[in-house]
């Protein structure tokens, strides 16, 4: 907000322009020396007062003459000007306050009548001071409008004083008559004086001034005339505020030169942060509500804020939109008919519908979400299998040794050589390699609403026995290019949640593939009919591990992701605003994170330990039989086989026989079997206990119990 222009100095240095020349003249007269006569109305007009002679006290005149003199002074006092026998005294410490005093030698009856009129004079000075001081630029548009309305009222008041003066010049006005004619203005001007007194003491502006006007109008319910006057003042003062409100709800523009509007804009927040910053607050804080919302807009403040935000999004997209205006849509005032509420609701409905249509039709929001499901939730199976085949060598490296550029090229090859090539959004898919494990990554995200403190995740990850070093298979992650305005829905935070689920699924797929390789090795033993006890136990253990991992994958895919996705998709079809879309999408991700165990550290740590055991087992099988080459069953008779082939088969058979009798292998398989069964059995009661609070774990528990039956 630009600073308000400064008030020209001549507006303060030339007292005759401010209406307070009577006080400035008195100060100047006092400076000239004691005994100097203060200026009065007649001293400026050149009449009365006896020229430069000594002034007699008013008590030295007859009562009839005193009445004429005091009426002359009262007519001046009514417009804030000192007379010969009525003086003005400022009240220290109170801006705009003055006290009128009268010569004590005046007749007592006249003094009493005169003092009854003084409150009207003092109220006029106070209101006029407010008009002058609040007409400066820095006071704001609402105070400017209120000051203009008060100035118009004071013109009527001054016209009344002029008429009274005319009657006085005709000899038709007495002090009693003056008191009678002032009655009509007494209550009205007093109500305005009370209003401006509170406005000055609280230094109100903008919505605070409007709230004060409304509260004062309600307080005057017993006086219909005063209430109507205050309501008129409210209507005039709110005109400027209504123009600001109209521009916001009809154009999405904040036209607020003096910072009075209840919506603030933080220009330091840019829309690009949505795709870069996990904690981006663009949508929540680029435009926000300030304190001091007008009381009549409190219930619709959020709707007003959202309406302008929607219009701003469309303007940022270079999409020209204008809320259709008509005579009925003009915000005329905040009256009891609540017409302004209907206008605001109509503007909100229009902006919300237009933005939702723009996001769905032009930017294909549903298509982008479907594409995220296809790749980051592993709905596109052939792409993933092909990628894992061609990227195996690169993914087995340590994270810091992996070439992300090479991985990206392999991702592109996998996309182009599978069914994903027909997806128009596949070019938005990118990849990255994280530097930490999944558990550590979860511990760094503070707003995931974990059931346990994040420090337990760190401790579990540190204590987690991982003889295998972390490789790209544990840290590889897909990402997605999201453009404005889709980044409102698919923000950096939302994309991070997708990536957490992807890392869990991807690693489960990797474990499953490794176990499949180990299973193929078991078939090599079968092909040469070697079924020793270690080999048999290894085969059963491998089958149990495969069932565990595949059951986990089945649960994650078909019990969690698919049902929740379809539920979200159906809800998006009936969404009526982008905020509702964001809420539905965020709820989907949070629910998936929780049901995928990513928000349940105790269960997640146990699952990770079981997967680590499966990987250690699969690796050990290949290390214990280093040169194994899975023998294919021979359908041809030995008579048809070459001698070299027969010899090779015999050598392989001897090798496998030695492996089956190897003590190290037997002990390793027994150790893996014991550890796997122990971890699996410890997981079952944890699942059973947690399923009471989290019913979705019942399905996973049933899968795990199914594995336990085979043990």
N, C-alpha and C positions, 0 to 999 in steps of 0.2 A: 504494500500500500504506500503510495507516494505521500509525503508530508503535506499537510494542509497549507495553502498559501498564507503568508503573513498579512495581518491587517495593516493597511497603510498608516503611517504615523500621524498624518494630518487628521485622521479620524479620531485620534486621541488628543492631539495638541490643540485642536480648534473647538473649544467647548460649545460654541453656538451650533455646531453640527450634531451634538450629542444629546441635547435636551437637558443637560445638567449645568448650564451656564449660571444658574442661580447660585449653586454652591461654589463654583469656581470664582464668581464675582465677589462672593462674601469673603473668601480667602484672600483675594487680592485687596479688598477694602481693609481687611484687618491688617494687612502688611503695610498699608499706607500710614497707619497710626491710629491710636485710640481716639474715639470720638467720631471717626468717619462713619458716615451713614451707609449701611448696607444698601445695595441696589434693590429696587422694588420695581413692580410693573410700571408705576407712574414715573419712576426715575428714567426709564428707557423711553417712555412716551412723551416726557417733557412736561407732564401735567401734574398738579397737586403737590402736596408736600411742602408748600411755602418756600420753594426755591432753596437757597442755601441757609435759611434761618434755622434757629434751634427748633428741634422737634418737641412739641408738648406731649406729655403722657396722655393716653386716651381717657384716663379717669377724670381729666380736667374738663371734659366736654359733657354736655347734657346726654342723657340716655338715648334720646332719639338720634343725636349726632353720632354717638358711639355705635349705634346699630348700623348706620350708613357706612361708617368707616370699617367696621368689622366685616360687613358684607363684601365690600370692595376687596379686603384682604382675603376673605374666604374664597372668592371667585379665582383669585390668583393661586391660593393654596390648593384648590381642587385640581389644578394642572401642574402642581409641584413647584410653584414659584413663591418665594417669600414675599410678605407684605410689609407694611410699616409697623404693624403691631403683632403680626404673626411671624415667628421665626422658625427656621428648620435647623435641627441638630442631628448630626450623624450618630449612629449607634456603633461604638467601637467593637470590632471583632465580628460584626455581622454585615456581610456584603449586601448593599442595596437598602438597608434599613435606615429609616429616619424617624425622628419624633418631632411633631409640631408643638410649639409652645406659644402661649398668648401673654400679652401684657397683664400682669396681675392687678393693675389698677382698674381694669374694666369692670363694669357692672356684673355682679355675681350671676344674675339670671342669664345675661348674654354669654358669660363665660361658660355656663352649663350647656347652653344650646350649641355654642361654638365647639366645645370639646366633643359633643356627640357626632359632629361632622368630621372631626380630625381622622378617625379610622379610615374613612373613605379616601381622604387625601393621602394618608400613609400607604394604603393599598395601591393607589394609583402610582405613587413613586416606585414602589417595589416591583409592580408589574412592568412599568416602563423601563426600569433598570434591567429586568430580565430580557425584555425585547431588544434593548441595545446590546447587551453583553452576549446574547445567544445568536445574534445576527452575524457574528464573526465566522470565518470559514471553518475554524477548528471545532466549532460546536456541532457540526454535522447537519445532514439534510433534515432529519426529524425535528431538531430544535429550530432550524431555519423555518420550517413549515409552521411549527407552533408559534414562533415569534411573529410570523406574518399574520397568522390568525388572530393573535392577541393585538397586534397593531391595528387590524381592521376593527376589532371590538373597541379599542381605545379611541378610534376616530369617532365612533358613535357616542362614546362617553364625552369626548371633547365637544362634539356637536351639542350635546345636552348642556354643557357648561356655557357654551356660546349663547344658547337660547336663554339660559338663566341670566346671563350678563345683559342681554337685550332687554329682558323684563326689568332688570335693575335700572338700566338707563332710562326706561320709561317711568320709573318710580313705582312699579307694581310689585316689588319683591321685598319681603321682610325676612329676618333670620328664621322665623317659624316657617314661612313659606319655602325658604331654601331647604330647610330640613325635610319638609314634606316631599318636595320634588326629588330629593336625593334618595328617598327610600327605595325606589325601584332599582337603583343601581347598587345599593349597599350590599345586598346578599350576593349578587352576581360577581361584583368586583372582589368581595371578600373571599369567595370560593376560588377565584383565579389567583388571589394573593396567597392563599394557603397552598395552592398547587405549585406556584413558582417558588414559594419558600422551601418546600420539600425538594423541588428540582435543584435549587441552588445549593442547599445544604448537602445533598447527596451527589451533586455534580452529575446528574443523569444525562444520558444521551441515547439515541437509537432506541432499542427495544425497552430499555429501562424507563425512558420517558413515556413510551406508549403504555407500559404496564402501570405507571403512576397515574396516567390519565384515566385508564379504565377503573382502577381501584377508587380514585376520587369520584368518578361518576357513579359507581355503585354505592359509595358512602352517602351520596346525596339523593337517595331513593325517595325521601320524604318531600323533597322540593322539586317538583316537575320542571319548573323553569330553569333552575340552576343545573339540574341533571341534563336537560336538553342542551344547555350551553356547553357543558363539559363534553357531551357526546359529539357536539359540533366541532369542538376543539380537537377531539380524538380523531374524528374523520379527516380534518384538515391535516393534522400532524402525520397521520398514517398514509397520506397520499404518496409521499416520497418513498416510504417503505414498501408500499404496494408496487411501485414501479420497479424497485429492486427485485421484489418477489416475482413479478411478471417476467422479467428478463431471465431469471433463473429457471423457472418451471416451463417457460415457453421456448427458451433459446439455449439454456445451459450456460449462461454468462453471468459472472458476478460483477455487477456494476455498483461498486461500493467504495467511493473515493475516500470516505472518512471512517471506514472500519465499523460500520453500524450493523451490517447484516449478520444474522446468526450463523452463517455458513462461512467457514474459513478455507482458504486454498493454500496448500503447502507446495509451492512451485519447485522445491528442491527434490521432491519425489517424482521420478520419471517412470514411465510405463516400461522402459527397458529393464528395470529392476525386477520385474515379475519373473523373467526368465533367467536371472542371474543370482538373485539373493533368496536363500531359503526363507529368511524372515522378512521378506518384502512386505511393506505395509501400504503399498500404493493404493489398493482399492479401499482400504479402511481409513487411511489418513490423508490421501491427496486432497480430498474434500471432507471436512468434518464439521460437526456441530460445535458451536462455541457456547459459553455460559451466557445466560441472559436471553433465553428464547422468549419472545412475546407470549404472554399467557394464553392468548386466543389461538396460538399456533402450536402449543406444546404437544397436543395429541397428534398432530400431522407433521411434526418437524422431521421425523424420519422419512416420511413419504416425500416431503419436499426435497430433502437432501438426495434421496435415491433418484427422483425424477431428473434433477439436474445432472447427476452423475451419468445416467443413461444417455442423455443428450450429448454430454461431453465425449463419451466413448464413440458415438456415431460421428461427431465432428472430428475426432482424432483419426477416424477411418476415412476422412474426406467424403463422408456420406452426408449430403445436404438434407437436413430434415427441419421442418418447422411445424410446431403444433398448430393445427388449424384453428384460427381465431374467428370469433363471431361476437356479436354484441353481448350475448349471454356469457361469453367466456372472459369478458373484461372484469378484472378485479376492481370493483367499485368501492368496497369498504368491508370492514369486519362487523357487519350488522348482525342482528339477531336472526335474520333469515338464513344465515349460514350459506349464502350463495358462493362465497369464496371457497368453502370446503368442496363443493361440487366441482368448481373449476380446477382445483388442485387434483382431485381424484381423476377427472377426465384427462388432465395433462399427464398424470402418472400412467394411466392405462395406455395412452397413446405411445408414450416413450418406451414403456416396457414392452409392448407388443412389437414396435418397430425394431428395437434392438434384438429381441429374441428371434424375429424373422431374419434379420440380417445375419446373425450368428449361425442360424441353422441352414439358411439357403445359400448365401454367398460364401460363407467361410466353412460350411459343412462340418459343424461341430460334432454331430453324431458320427459321421464318417471318421473323424480324427480319433474319437474315443474308441471306435471299433478297431482302428489301426493300432492304437496302443494296446488293446486287448490281444490283438493278433501277434504282436511281437514281444511286448514286455510281460504279458501274462501267458506266453508260450502257447497261444492258440494255433499258431502256424507251425505244425510239427515238422514238415519236410525241410523247411528252412533251417530250423535249429539242428536237426540231425546232420545235414550237409555241412553246416558251419562247424560243428564240433569235430567232424571228420577232417576237414581241410585245415583247421586251426589248432589241431592237437599239439603239434610241436611248439608253436608259439605260446600257447596257454600253459604249458608245463614249466615255463620259465618263472623266475621271481618277478613280482610286479614292477620293480625298478628296471628290469632288463627287457621288458616287453616293449615292442615298437607299436604304439597305438596306430600309427599310419598303416603299418602292415595289417594289423587286425581290421582296420576300417576297409582296406581293399578286399580282405577275405570276406567281410560282411557283405560288401557290394557284389562279390562273385556269387555268394550263396543266395543273395536276393535275386540276381538276374537268372540264375540257373534253376530256380524252383518256381512254384506257383505264385510266389510273392511278387514276381515280375509284373503280374497283371494288376497289382495294387498301385493306384496313382500316388499313394502317400509313402511308398517304400523309400523314396529318395530323401525323406525327412529323417530316416533312421541313422543314428550315429552310434559310436561305441566309446567307452572309456574304461580305464583300469583304476580302481580305487587303491588306496595305500594301506587300508586296514581291513581287518576281518569284519564279518557281518555283526558280530556281537559288539565290537568296539564302535562300529558305525552307529549302532542303535544307542549306545551310551552317550554319544555326542549330541543326539537330538533330544532337546529338553521338553518338547511339547507333545510328545506322543502318548501321554497319558498311560504310562506303564503301570502295571499293578505293583511293581516293586521299584525301589530306588535304583537309579542308573549305576550307582557305585557297585551294586551287586553284579551287574552285567560285567563291569570291568574286572572285578575280582574273579568272577567265573571264567572269564576269558584268559586271565593270567594263569589261573590254576588249572586250566584245561590242558590235559596231557596231549600234546600235538607233536608226536615224533616226526610227522611229515611237515616240512616247511610250507608256509603259505605261498601259493602260486597264483597264476592268473586264473586258474579254474575257480578259485575261491573269491577273487576280486574283480573278475571281468563283469562288465555291466553295459547294457544297451542304454542309449539315450534317444531323445527325440527333439527335433527342431520345432518349436512352437512360435507362431507369429501372433502379433497383436491383431485382433482383440481376443483370440482364443486363449492367450496367456492369462486372461482373467480367470478362466476355469482351469486350464492346465498350467498352473503356475510352477515355479521351481519347487515349491513345497510339495505339490501334488505329484510332480514327476519323481521327486525323491522317494515318495511312498511307493510308486510303481516300481522303482528300481530296487527297493528293499525286497519286495515280493519276487521280483525277477531273480535276484541273487539267490534267494532260498530255493526257488524252483530249478534254476540252472544248476546249482550244486547238487540237488537231488538227482537230476538227470545224469550228471557226471558220475555220481556214486552208482547209480543203476547201471550205467554202461560199463563201469569197471567190474562190477559184480557179474555182469553178463560175460565179460572176458574170462573171469575166474570160472564161471560155470562151463564155458567152452573147454577150459583146461580139464575140468572134471570129466567131460565127455571123452577126452583123450585117454583117460584111464579106462573108461568103459570099452573103448575100441579095441584095446588089447587084453580085455577080460582080466584086469587086475583090480580086485575089489577087496583089498586089505582093509583092516579096521580104520586106520587113519584116513584112507581115501574115502571110505564110506561116511565117516563122521564129517569130513570136509565137505562132501557133497550135500549132506543134510544141512550143515551150517550155512553153506552158500545159498541153498534154497530158502532157508529161513530169513537170511539177510535180504535176499531179493524180494521176498514177500513183504518184509517190513518196509523197505524203501518204496516199492511199488504201491503198497497200501497207503503210505504217506502221500505219495504223488496223487493217487486217486482221490484221497480226502481233500487235498489242497485244490485240485482242479475241479472235481465234480461235486464236492460237498460244500465248497466255500466260494470259489471264484465264479463258476457258471451260474449258480442260483442268484448270487448277489448282483452279478452283471445284468441278468435279465430283469431283476427287480428294479435296478437303477434305470435301465433302458425304458421300461414301462413308465416309470415316474417322470422321466425326462419328456415323454410325449405329452404329458398333461401339465408340465411346468408353465407358469405364466410370467416369469421374470428371470433375469439373469442371476439375481441373488438366490432365487429358488434353485436354479440349475447348479450354482456353486455349492449350495448347501447339500443338495442331493449327491453331487459328485464327491464332496468331502466326506459325507456320511458313508458312501460306498467304500472309499479307500480306508477309512478308519475301521470299518467293520471287517474288511478283508484283512487288514493288518492284525487285528485282534484274533480273528478266527484262524489265521495262519500261524498263530502262536508267537508272532513277532512282538506282541505287547505283553507276553507272559514269560518273563525271563527264566523262571524256574523250569518250565516245560521246555523252553527253547534250548537251554543249556543241555538238558538230557538228550534231546533230539540230536543236537550237534555232536555229543559224545558218541551216540550210537552210529551216526554217519561216519565219524572219524574211525571207529572200530571197523566198520565195513570197508573203508578205504585201506586201512592198514592190512586187513585180511587179504583183500584183492591184490595189493602190492606184494605181500609176502608170498602168496601162491606163485606169482611170477618170478620172485627172487629165489625161492626154494627149488624151483625147477627151471633154471635159467634158460636152457636151450630147448624148451619144449615146443614142439610144433604139432599142433592138433592133428592127430592121424585120422584120415578119413576112412570110413569102413570100405574094405575092398570087396568088390562084387565079382572080381575075376578070380579064377582058380590059380593056385601057385604054379601050375604047369605052364600057364600063359604068361607069368611074370618073369621079367629078366632076372638073372642071378643077382645083379647089383641091387635091384629093388627089394628082393627077398632079404638080402643081407642088411639093407638099411632098416627094414621093418624089424628084424631081429634085434638090431642095435638099439632101436627106439624102445622096444619092449623091455630089454634089459635095463635101460635107463629108467623107465617108468617103474620097473620092479624095485630098483634100488631106491627110488624116491618114496615108494610106498613103505619101504622098510626103514627109511631114514628116521632116526630117533629125534633129531631136531625138528623135523616136520611134524612128527606125531605130537611132540610137546607143544609146538606152536599152535597147532589146530586145537588141542585141548584147552590151551590158554585162551585163545580167541573165543572158543565156545563158552567157556566159563564166564568171561568178561561180558560177552554179548548177552547171555542169559541173565546175568546179574543186573546189568543196566536195564534190560527190558523189563525184568520183574520189578525193579524200583520205579519204573515209569508208570506201571499199571495202577498202583494205589494213588499216585499223584494225579493221574487222569481221573480216577474215580472220585477223588475228593473235589477236584476242580470242576467236574461236570455238574455238581449240584448248583454251583453258582453260574457256571457257563454251560448251558445245555448242549451247545454245539459240539462240545468235546466228547459227547457220548458216541458220536459216529467214529471219531478217531480211536476212542477206547475200544470199540468193538473190533476195529481193524487190528489194533495191537493185540488184543486178547486172542484174536484168530491166529496171530503169529505164535503166541505163547502155547497154544494147543499142540503145535507141531514139535515143541521142544522135547 
